[in-house]
Amino acid sequence: MNDQVAIAGLGVVSAAGSGVESSLETLRAGRRPDCTICPFAKLPVELPMFAVAGGAQVDRTFHLAVQAVGQALADAGLSPLPDGFRLGVCLGTTVACQLNDIPFYAEYRATGNPSLEPVERFAAGSLAERIAREVRATGPVLTIVNACSSGTDAMGVAMSWLKAGRCDAVLAGGADELSPIPTVGFYALGLTSPEPCKPFDRTRRGLNLGEGAGVVVLEREESAKRRGRTCDLFAAGFGGASDGYHLTAPHPEGLGLELAIRAALREAGIEPADIDFINAHGTSTPENDRIEGATLARIFGAGVRAISTKGATGHALGAAGGIETVFTALALREGWIPPSIGFEERDEAIPFAPLTEVTPTIRRHALSTSLAFGGNNSALVLERREVSP
């Protein structure tokens, strides 16, 4: 069986824009979207956040995911789904399924007699299951809650389903909303910045949280061909590794990250020199950027071409891997690498400086990386192929 995994459709919503075109405009301009000051956590400092304008406040993660899913299905020509088409759903998140029971506790403290609606919503809150019902998918369904690598991990699971022939296509990616609990948690860890983030910059002070959704339609190449679709983008390789070094800190030598990257390269059948650019995790926290930067330089050399798109989106947690997969795929397709927004001053502890101008691509492969709490690390290799006229 042809086990090539094509990227048949793209959908994205974030502070950088709703949809492919508006996101590309923001990325190409190197323009940082306006930040919102954290509206819900009583903290001694003001924290900038990257919010998506408007939209539902109840079940917000689900509604963000619906937007990206609709875009991706339309882009893939799968709206509506053909009869008998086996569509799976694999989505990553952190806030949905875990933290949407806050209204229950607030009402309980205030009245002692809370409505059970938030509890019922919490119990039925599996993001992937809700999306599967929404689009009437008939394939396998899985929600991944694996901190900041959730969206990228969903890509890896989706690829395995397709290569095993379990379905024809998968909606894969992630979605997350801004929430007081991760805000307070990251602040307590000393990881948030009181100013807009500066990934890999010498003066970086921490991350800004963001929200949104990034979803791709991954489809077996033979399935796409049967539908008359010719795809130019492919998910070529995935790697995941957990070094278990620390609850919140990355391994000081990037052990798990290196294992994940090399596994992704091996599955793609390529060498480090074949990678054109890397959309790095690049959270703008002191330790992540230093360790990730050193690891990337060790694998790809000090001349590595790397960026972080979190200067345009903030850190969207479980959605980050999905959003960054879409951005990486778009850069390959458009033939240019966006500038790393927020970077100004070289950090001598990091062996390279990220790209700060729109830069033409020169190779067919790119890499997106995700690092998460608990030592989880994920890497995804994407490939662009020429399409015959």
Steps between C-alpha positions, in 0.01 A plus 500: 500500500617852419561643849585855391313752718388806309389830651173552317363799691608777739304697759622750757374767736722695738589856593692508170176462305200284426579293194799443278503832316483733801757287685739517204461876485596535867794260474641653183479852642678388818227690680424423861122494563363720774522341843226485760582555867400192699135563596431230757791431736566726798877525474744769618614564141319550171555213258463540122301224330421416137121470480279417203250781451135420571339159506317291758617512860334175610668193351738739329762234417238299315386803300859593409552142383180509293631803309830334412333167421255667263782674316704180473211288371404763244863529385515122461175482303340293774206719589270313502668163548456252214289192571703224664799726564680395819607817681683479833544780753811544716530833681721628779398741774573596859215727611208311346417179689687618810422855598150574373344411837603834659142643488374209710745573783438874482124453533545236770706741714255783439168319551561146625250381240669508159349411166622165369527631145877572531555150638306346212700712257822388667400132482418535130796724429727274293604737222557233235170324576306826475663586168439147372130537578497845342642379166351147518837330485496120501868423557703471822478789749754607762561810714863545608575697816877506513577860594673713237581213263135390473435646153816354351443165670157492336674520161712197585203293613304599188790396277512159669128448444533579131804280448315214669203551268257577784341789312523705181577835660536660844425843639819556703629792703404684816289772659515695825351810658644749743419397856579626850642167619797468260552875530543482875698177470755638253528818705569297816776317312661832407457432128281793392625830360363845591578613145441350153711186459838495325583143395878430507579865582765577762254711701210252489309480828245227442196396303166658417201270491282483191199314366373359175485183294706344224360200311615312191330230298753219477399253229645188345640604164310228316175619659564857385575378148177304489319824576686677221714705738868570435689594816824697523558464875571185701555399861825313443616402848409520867707439811408508867715443808461555872821543697309532831763742626282743695134586555530839327859552382659365181795262520813719525653335193174469308519120509134431430478772234797357311353148512166631368663697216721213390201263504302740280790534256542122490133441421518766227810329357706820499810647663529822705649676195171443314305723738444849362382670820364426845191651659629459853301471821668829595291600801723798596570355844870513596555125539289371210658726241855439623464120512294470183739733317805298604329173402398628156852630435649166608284311250481746211811714549546860612370619162156352566213709366246519781209717609231508766150604396390549862584870463181516290278262698629469854528153644168330427586188705316197355425696184860609443613192308197515272535871427874469438451200271266711285746792496791270410300339219400842366861620500605197295213550257554877462877463464598740776582479870337766720712714733520413869294778656643658815865408449744793518819411687718189466544280807856367503380193692303397190716393202278667239269797454152440357409643161371857522406560136283322247738236362453280190485125553761292318415140597189282513486410871431694819475404866262609777591424862299492823628465857269429792486454875605160627787476253273443198651594165351474150629577152325501164666505156296651217579468130402702194487328164469653156159449344488416131278736298 
